[in-house]
Amino acid sequence: MGWMAATDTASRGPLSLVSRSTIATLLVLVGFLGVTGFALDRAYANAALAGLRARLQSYAYTYLAGIDVSSRSDRVIPPDSSQPNADFSRPGSGLYAVVVGQGGFRWETQSALGRDLPFDQLLAPGVTQFQGPVVTPAGPLFVLGQGVDWVLQGHKSYHLTVYIAQSDAPYRSALAAYRRTLFGWLGGLGLALLILQQILLRWSLAPLRRVAHDIVRIERGSAERLLGPYPREVSVLTHGLNRFIESEREHLKRYRNTLDDLAHSLKTPLAVARSRLESGDDAARVRQDLLEQVTHMDQIVAYQLARAKASGHSTFAPPIPIQAHAEAVVRSLERVYTARNILCEFDIDDSARFYGEEGDLLELLGNLLENAFKWANRRVLLCVTRVAPGDSRAWRAGLDIRVEDDGPGIPADKLEAVLQRGVRGDERVQGHGIGLAIVEDIVRSYHGVLHVDRSAELGGASFHISFAAM
């Protein structure tokens, strides 16, 4: 059962962006509106109680103003028949007034008749007491009591307490009506916000849907790249995808071209070999011609294999430090050219990085440095410099690689020919004549520039590779 549940969860996959945003918004709205509703409900309830207390207090003052106490007989003269609220005159109205005094005095409004309200306690003078709901025979009541010390002639006083009570039904009814209105509005507001959020999400995610649609068009072959236009935040992604698509197409094109070139290049020596085998000439001469063609084919295969190894421009390649790889290449060349005692000098920027495949970097350094070691008299110079991006939007720096030697240099009339396939600067020097052509292929695949000139410092050849910032 656990395996089935895990399989079912995996098959559903992660939630969509819209689902995630909707769930997050719903949780936030429920929490926020819940806290807001609770705070507003408590504020209204407290305000309603404060208003009820102030109203009952005003009734108490009104009755106190209508009461009089005789100084001779200490007899209390109750208020006249006029009432501050008509409900005091209506039996069972839920609004009651009771006045109690010394010697068992008790007076009630007509609304309190027969209710047996338990208001007999005399409060201390100046004490105001508000409580409720209090359970009474007349039902739950909010009660306000006001203690009074009535000063009489002869330094005498008379203690009175006025009780004003009101049923909690109006309060509960008003609170229930407020809550219905409050939660109705909050619920409607939450629903409106959710609908608005869905509209905003649909509008905000429209560029991503357009990217997905354009990718489908690329997969179907009806488009070659993501055309846009896209918002600034999405354009960073689309530019990266376009670079990735172009890089993959360049790789595929280079592989196809390599196979085509290999097939085309082998066709002629194979045809020559076949014709020589069918010629019937002297075996020694045929053998010599076949060896020449086999050597030629070996050169072709070596070049095409080396060319195919160049992986080319990679959009998401990690940065590779130059120093360690350069030292490894030079150590190998120094063992090969020990007898010539070549001195290789480094001027490498520590912050310089090559953004590509390690094999391409080794191929570049290896071919350029081997060519310099081959032609140098005593000195070879390798300079590597980081090129700071001139645009704040650039996401990686450029790179300059310069290899110079103190050899004879390359004549001006051979500068273009030396980069062609199979062409050697000097036919007397051993090699296939493909190293510099491979360098040019790699540089081109990384959108770089290769410039060949004479070294101003050493006097020999100078090979300068420049990769622009991106």
C-alpha positions as CSV (number, residue, x, y, z in Angstrom):
1,M,0.0,0.0,0.0
2,G,2.9,2.4,0.8
3,W,4.5,1.6,-2.6
4,M,1.2,2.3,-4.3
5,A,0.8,5.6,-2.5
6,A,4.3,6.7,-3.4
7,T,3.8,5.7,-7.0
8,D,0.5,7.7,-7.1
9,T,2.2,10.7,-5.6
10,A,5.1,10.5,-8.1
11,S,2.7,10.1,-11.0
12,R,0.8,13.3,-10.1
13,G,4.0,15.3,-10.2
14,P,4.7,18.7,-8.7
15,L,1.9,21.3,-8.4
16,S,1.6,23.9,-11.1
17,L,2.6,27.5,-10.4
18,V,-1.0,28.6,-10.5
19,S,-2.0,25.9,-8.0
20,R,0.9,26.8,-5.7
21,S,0.1,30.5,-5.8
22,T,-3.7,29.8,-5.3
23,I,-3.1,27.6,-2.3
24,A,-0.6,30.1,-0.8
25,T,-3.0,33.0,-1.4
26,L,-5.9,31.0,0.1
27,L,-4.0,30.2,3.2
28,V,-2.9,33.8,3.6
29,L,-6.4,35.1,3.0
30,V,-7.9,32.7,5.5
31,G,-5.4,33.7,8.2
32,F,-5.6,37.4,7.5
33,L,-9.3,37.6,7.1
34,G,-9.8,35.4,10.1
35,V,-7.6,37.5,12.3
36,T,-9.2,40.7,10.9
37,G,-12.7,39.3,11.5
38,F,-11.9,38.3,15.1
39,A,-10.3,41.8,15.8
40,L,-13.3,43.6,14.3
41,D,-15.8,41.4,16.2
42,R,-14.0,42.0,19.5
43,A,-13.9,45.7,18.8
44,Y,-17.6,45.9,18.0
45,A,-18.5,43.8,21.0
46,N,-16.5,46.0,23.4
47,A,-17.9,49.2,21.8
48,A,-21.4,47.8,22.1
49,L,-20.9,47.0,25.8
50,A,-19.4,50.5,26.4
51,G,-22.4,52.1,24.6
52,L,-24.8,49.9,26.7
53,R,-23.1,50.9,29.9
54,A,-23.1,54.6,29.0
55,R,-26.8,54.4,28.2
56,L,-27.7,52.6,31.5
57,Q,-25.5,55.2,33.3
58,S,-27.5,58.0,31.7
59,Y,-30.8,56.3,32.9
60,A,-29.4,56.1,36.4
61,Y,-28.6,59.7,36.5
62,T,-32.0,60.6,35.2
63,Y,-33.7,58.7,38.0
64,L,-31.4,60.1,40.6
65,A,-32.3,63.6,39.4
66,G,-36.1,62.7,39.9
67,I,-35.6,61.3,43.4
68,D,-35.9,63.4,46.6
69,V,-35.5,62.5,50.3
70,S,-37.3,64.3,53.1
71,S,-34.9,65.7,55.8
72,R,-37.6,65.4,58.5
73,S,-38.8,61.9,58.0
74,D,-36.0,60.3,55.9
75,R,-38.8,59.3,53.5
76,V,-37.8,58.8,49.9
77,I,-39.9,60.5,47.3
78,P,-39.7,58.4,44.1
79,P,-39.4,59.9,40.7
80,D,-42.5,61.1,39.0
81,S,-44.3,59.2,36.3
82,S,-42.2,60.5,33.4
83,Q,-39.7,57.9,32.2
84,P,-36.4,58.4,30.2
85,N,-37.5,55.5,28.0
86,A,-41.0,54.2,27.3
87,D,-39.9,50.6,27.9
88,F,-39.6,51.3,31.6
89,S,-43.4,51.6,31.7
90,R,-44.1,48.5,29.6
91,P,-44.2,45.2,31.7
92,G,-41.7,42.6,30.4
93,S,-40.0,45.0,28.1
94,G,-36.5,43.9,29.2
95,L,-35.6,47.4,30.5
96,Y,-35.9,47.7,34.3
97,A,-35.1,50.3,37.0
98,V,-35.0,49.5,40.8
99,V,-34.1,51.9,43.6
100,V,-33.3,50.5,47.0
101,G,-32.5,52.5,50.2
102,Q,-32.0,52.3,53.9
103,G,-34.7,50.8,56.1
104,G,-35.8,48.4,53.4
105,F,-36.9,51.0,50.9
106,R,-37.5,49.6,47.4
107,W,-39.0,51.1,44.3
108,E,-39.4,49.5,40.8
109,T,-40.6,50.7,37.4
110,Q,-43.7,49.1,36.0
111,S,-41.6,47.0,33.7
112,A,-40.1,45.2,36.7
113,L,-43.4,44.4,38.4
114,G,-43.6,40.6,39.1
115,R,-40.1,40.0,37.9
116,D,-38.6,39.4,41.4
117,L,-35.3,41.0,40.4
118,P,-32.5,40.3,42.9
119,F,-31.4,43.8,43.4
120,D,-31.3,44.4,47.2
121,Q,-27.6,45.2,48.0
122,L,-26.7,48.8,48.9
123,L,-23.5,49.8,47.2
124,A,-21.0,52.1,48.8
125,P,-21.5,55.8,48.0
126,G,-19.8,56.7,44.7
127,V,-19.4,53.1,43.6
128,T,-20.6,52.3,40.0
129,Q,-20.9,48.6,39.2
130,F,-21.5,47.2,35.7
131,Q,-21.8,43.4,35.1
132,G,-23.5,41.0,32.9
133,P,-25.1,39.0,31.6
134,V,-26.4,38.1,35.1
135,V,-28.8,35.2,35.4
136,T,-32.1,36.4,36.9
137,P,-35.7,35.2,37.0
138,A,-36.3,37.8,34.2
139,G,-33.5,36.2,32.1
140,P,-29.9,37.2,31.5
141,L,-29.5,40.9,32.2
142,F,-26.8,43.5,32.0
143,V,-26.9,45.4,35.3
144,L,-25.5,48.8,36.3
145,G,-25.6,49.8,40.0
146,Q,-24.9,53.3,41.2
147,G,-24.3,53.9,45.0
148,V,-25.3,57.4,46.3
149,D,-25.1,59.1,49.7
150,W,-27.9,61.6,49.9
151,V,-26.9,64.4,52.3
152,L,-29.7,65.7,54.5
153,Q,-29.9,68.6,57.0
154,G,-28.3,68.2,60.3
155,H,-25.3,66.4,58.9
156,K,-27.3,63.4,58.2
157,S,-27.1,61.2,55.1
158,Y,-29.3,58.6,53.4
159,H,-27.8,55.7,51.3
160,L,-29.4,54.9,48.0
161,T,-28.6,52.5,45.2
162,V,-30.1,52.8,41.7
163,Y,-30.1,49.6,39.6
164,I,-30.7,49.8,35.8
165,A,-30.9,46.5,34.0
166,Q,-31.5,45.5,30.4
167,S,-32.0,42.2,28.8
168,D,-29.0,40.8,26.8
169,A,-31.3,39.9,23.9
170,P,-30.9,43.3,22.1
171,Y,-27.1,43.1,22.6
172,R,-26.9,39.5,21.3
173,S,-29.2,40.3,18.4
174,A,-27.1,43.4,17.3
175,L,-23.9,41.4,17.7
176,A,-25.3,38.5,15.6
177,A,-26.4,40.9,12.9
178,Y,-23.0,42.6,12.9
179,R,-21.3,39.3,12.6
180,R,-23.4,38.2,9.7
181,T,-22.7,41.4,7.9
182,L,-19.0,41.3,8.8
183,F,-18.4,37.7,7.8
184,G,-20.5,38.1,4.7
185,W,-18.4,41.1,3.6
186,L,-15.1,39.4,4.5
187,G,-16.1,36.2,2.7
188,G,-17.1,38.3,-0.4
189,L,-13.9,40.2,-0.2
190,G,-11.8,37.0,0.1
191,L,-13.7,35.5,-2.9
192,A,-13.1,38.8,-4.9
193,L,-9.4,38.8,-4.1
194,L,-9.1,35.1,-5.2
195,I,-10.8,35.9,-8.5
196,L,-8.6,39.0,-8.9
197,Q,-5.5,36.9,-8.1
198,Q,-6.4,34.3,-10.7
199,I,-6.9,37.1,-13.3
200,L,-3.5,38.7,-12.3
201,L,-1.8,35.3,-12.4
202,R,-3.1,34.5,-15.8
203,W,-1.9,37.9,-17.0
204,S,1.4,37.6,-15.2
205,L,2.1,34.1,-16.4
206,A,1.1,34.9,-20.0
207,P,4.8,35.4,-21.0
208,L,5.7,31.9,-19.7
209,R,2.8,30.4,-21.6
210,R,4.1,32.2,-24.7
211,V,7.6,30.8,-24.1
212,A,6.1,27.2,-23.7
213,H,4.1,27.7,-26.9
214,D,7.2,29.0,-28.8
215,I,9.2,26.0,-27.5
216,V,6.5,23.7,-28.9
217,R,6.8,25.5,-32.2
218,I,10.6,25.0,-32.2
219,E,10.1,21.2,-31.5
220,R,7.7,21.0,-34.4
221,G,10.1,22.8,-36.7
222,S,7.8,25.8,-37.4
223,A,10.3,28.2,-35.6
224,E,14.0,28.3,-35.2
225,R,14.3,30.3,-32.0
226,L,12.3,32.1,-29.3
227,L,11.3,35.3,-30.9
228,G,9.4,37.2,-28.2
229,P,9.1,40.0,-27.3
230,Y,9.2,38.9,-23.6
231,P,9.4,40.9,-20.3
232,R,12.8,41.7,-18.9
233,E,12.6,39.0,-16.2
234,V,11.7,36.3,-18.8
235,S,14.1,37.6,-21.5
236,V,17.1,36.4,-19.4
237,L,15.7,32.9,-19.6
238,T,14.8,33.1,-23.3
239,H,18.2,34.5,-24.2
240,G,19.8,31.6,-22.4
241,L,17.6,29.1,-24.1
242,N,18.3,30.7,-27.5
243,R,22.0,30.5,-26.9
244,F,21.6,26.8,-25.8
245,I,19.5,26.0,-28.9
246,E,22.1,27.7,-31.2
247,S,24.9,25.9,-29.4
248,E,23.3,22.5,-29.9
249,R,22.6,23.3,-33.5
250,E,26.2,24.3,-34.0
251,H,27.3,21.1,-32.4
252,L,25.0,19.0,-34.7
253,K,26.1,21.0,-37.7
254,R,29.7,20.6,-36.9
255,Y,29.3,16.8,-36.5
256,R,27.5,16.5,-39.8
257,N,30.1,18.7,-41.5
258,T,32.9,16.6,-40.0
259,L,31.3,13.4,-41.3
260,D,30.7,15.0,-44.7
261,D,34.3,16.3,-44.9
262,L,35.7,12.9,-43.8
263,A,33.7,11.1,-46.4
264,H,34.6,13.6,-49.1
265,S,38.3,13.7,-48.1
266,L,38.6,9.9,-48.1
267,K,36.8,9.5,-51.5
268,T,39.8,10.7,-53.6
269,P,42.6,8.7,-51.9
270,L,40.4,5.6,-51.9
271,A,39.7,6.1,-55.6
272,V,43.4,6.4,-56.3
273,A,44.2,3.3,-54.3
274,R,41.5,1.3,-56.1
275,S,42.8,2.5,-59.5
276,R,46.4,1.6,-58.6
277,L,45.3,-1.9,-57.5
278,E,43.5,-2.4,-60.7
279,S,46.3,-1.0,-62.9
280,G,48.4,-4.1,-63.0
281,D,51.6,-2.0,-62.7
282,D,54.8,-3.2,-60.9
283,A,54.0,-4.4,-57.4
284,A,56.7,-2.2,-55.8
285,R,55.4,1.0,-57.4
286,V,51.8,0.0,-56.5
287,R,52.9,-0.6,-52.9
288,Q,54.7,2.8,-52.7
289,D,51.6,4.6,-54.1
290,L,49.3,2.7,-51.7
291,L,51.5,3.7,-48.8
292,E,51.3,7.4,-49.9
293,Q,47.5,7.2,-50.0
294,V,47.3,5.4,-46.6
295,T,49.5,8.1,-45.1
296,H,47.3,10.8,-46.7
297,M,44.2,9.1,-45.3
298,D,45.8,8.8,-41.9
299,Q,46.4,12.6,-41.9
300,I,42.8,13.2,-42.9
301,V,41.4,10.9,-40.2
302,A,43.7,12.5,-37.6
303,Y,42.5,15.9,-38.5
304,Q,38.8,15.1,-38.6
305,L,39.0,13.2,-35.2
306,A,40.8,16.2,-33.6
307,R,38.3,18.5,-35.1
308,A,35.4,16.4,-33.8
309,K,36.9,16.5,-30.3
310,A,36.4,20.3,-30.2
311,S,33.1,20.4,-28.4
312,G,32.6,24.1,-29.2
313,H,30.7,26.9,-27.5
314,S,28.7,25.8,-24.4
315,T,26.2,28.2,-22.9
316,F,26.2,26.7,-19.4
317,A,29.8,25.6,-19.2
318,P,31.5,26.1,-15.8
319,P,34.5,28.5,-15.7
320,I,37.9,26.8,-16.0
321,P,41.1,28.3,-14.5
322,I,43.9,28.7,-17.0
323,Q,47.1,28.5,-14.9
324,A,47.1,24.8,-14.0
325,H,46.2,23.6,-17.5
326,A,48.9,25.8,-19.1
327,E,51.5,24.5,-16.7
328,A,50.6,20.9,-17.5
329,V,50.8,21.5,-21.3
330,V,54.2,23.2,-21.0
331,R,55.6,20.4,-18.8
332,S,54.7,17.9,-21.5
333,L,56.2,20.0,-24.3
334,E,59.4,20.6,-22.3
335,R,59.9,16.8,-22.1
336,V,59.5,16.5,-25.9
337,Y,61.8,19.5,-26.7
338,T,64.3,18.9,-23.9
339,A,67.3,19.1,-26.3
340,R,66.3,22.6,-27.5
341,N,66.2,24.1,-24.0
342,I,63.2,26.3,-24.6
343,L,62.2,28.8,-21.9
344,C,58.4,29.4,-21.6
345,E,57.3,32.5,-19.7
346,F,53.9,33.0,-18.2
347,D,51.9,36.2,-17.7
348,I,48.5,34.8,-16.6
349,D,45.8,36.8,-14.9
350,D,44.6,34.8,-11.8
351,S,41.0,35.9,-12.4
352,A,41.0,34.7,-16.1
353,R,38.6,31.9,-16.8
354,F,37.8,29.9,-19.9
355,Y,34.0,29.2,-20.2
356,G,33.9,25.9,-22.2
357,E,35.0,22.4,-22.2
358,E,38.3,21.4,-20.7
359,G,39.3,19.5,-23.8
360,D,38.9,22.5,-26.0
361,L,41.1,24.6,-23.7
362,L,43.8,21.9,-23.7
363,E,43.5,21.7,-27.5
364,L,43.9,25.5,-27.9
365,L,46.9,25.7,-25.5
366,G,48.4,22.5,-26.7
367,N,48.4,23.4,-30.4
368,L,49.5,27.0,-30.0
369,L,52.3,26.2,-27.5
370,E,53.5,23.2,-29.5
371,N,53.7,25.4,-32.6
372,A,55.6,28.0,-30.6
373,F,58.0,25.4,-29.2
374,K,58.5,24.0,-32.6
375,W,59.6,27.3,-34.2
376,A,61.1,29.2,-31.2
377,N,64.9,29.7,-30.8
378,R,64.9,30.1,-27.1
379,R,61.8,31.9,-25.7
380,V,58.1,31.4,-25.7
381,L,55.6,33.8,-24.0
382,L,52.1,32.9,-22.9
383,C,49.9,35.9,-21.9
384,V,46.3,35.4,-20.6
385,T,44.1,38.3,-19.6
386,R,40.6,38.7,-18.3
387,V,38.5,41.1,-20.3
388,A,36.1,43.0,-18.0
389,P,32.5,43.2,-19.5
390,G,31.6,46.6,-20.8
391,D,27.9,46.1,-20.3
392,S,26.3,45.7,-16.8
393,R,24.0,43.1,-18.2
394,A,26.9,40.8,-19.2
395,W,27.0,37.7,-17.1
396,R,30.6,36.5,-17.8
397,A,33.9,38.2,-18.6
398,G,35.9,37.9,-21.8
399,L,39.3,36.3,-22.3
400,D,42.5,37.2,-24.3
401,I,45.1,34.5,-25.0
402,R,48.4,35.4,-26.7
403,V,51.2,33.0,-27.5
404,E,54.5,34.5,-28.9
405,D,57.9,33.1,-29.8
406,D,61.3,34.3,-30.9
407,G,61.4,32.2,-34.0
408,P,61.5,33.3,-37.6
409,G,57.8,34.3,-37.6
410,I,55.3,33.7,-40.5
411,P,55.8,35.6,-43.7
412,A,53.0,37.9,-44.6
413,D,52.1,35.9,-47.8
414,K,51.6,32.7,-45.7
415,L,49.5,34.1,-42.9
416,E,46.2,33.0,-44.4
417,A,47.5,29.7,-45.8
418,V,49.0,28.6,-42.5
419,L,45.5,28.3,-41.0
420,Q,44.2,26.0,-43.8
421,R,43.8,22.3,-43.4
422,G,46.9,20.3,-44.1
423,V,49.1,23.3,-44.8
424,R,52.5,23.5,-42.9
425,G,54.5,26.6,-42.5
426,D,57.6,24.7,-43.5
427,E,57.3,21.4,-45.3
428,R,60.6,20.3,-43.8
429,V,59.1,20.4,-40.3
430,Q,57.3,17.2,-39.3
431,G,53.5,17.4,-38.8
432,H,50.2,17.1,-40.4
433,G,49.5,20.8,-40.8
434,I,46.2,20.6,-38.9
435,G,47.0,22.0,-35.5
436,L,46.4,25.7,-36.3
437,A,43.3,24.8,-38.4
438,I,41.9,23.0,-35.3
439,V,42.6,26.1,-33.2
440,E,40.7,28.2,-35.7
441,D,37.7,25.8,-35.7
442,I,37.6,25.8,-31.9
443,V,37.8,29.6,-31.7
444,R,35.1,30.0,-34.4
445,S,32.8,27.6,-32.5
446,Y,33.2,29.8,-29.4
447,H,32.4,33.0,-31.4
448,G,36.0,34.1,-30.8
449,V,38.6,35.8,-33.1
450,L,42.0,34.5,-34.0
451,H,44.6,37.0,-35.2
452,V,48.1,36.0,-36.5
453,D,50.8,38.6,-36.5
454,R,54.5,39.2,-35.7
455,S,55.4,39.6,-32.0
456,A,56.6,43.1,-31.2
457,E,58.5,41.8,-28.1
458,L,60.1,38.6,-29.3
459,G,60.1,39.1,-33.0
460,G,58.6,35.8,-34.0
461,A,55.0,34.7,-34.6
462,S,52.2,36.0,-32.4
463,F,48.9,34.2,-32.1
464,H,46.2,36.2,-30.4
465,I,42.8,34.7,-29.5
466,S,40.0,37.0,-28.2
467,F,36.7,35.8,-26.6
468,A,34.2,38.6,-26.0
469,A,32.2,39.0,-22.8
470,M,28.7,37.7,-22.8
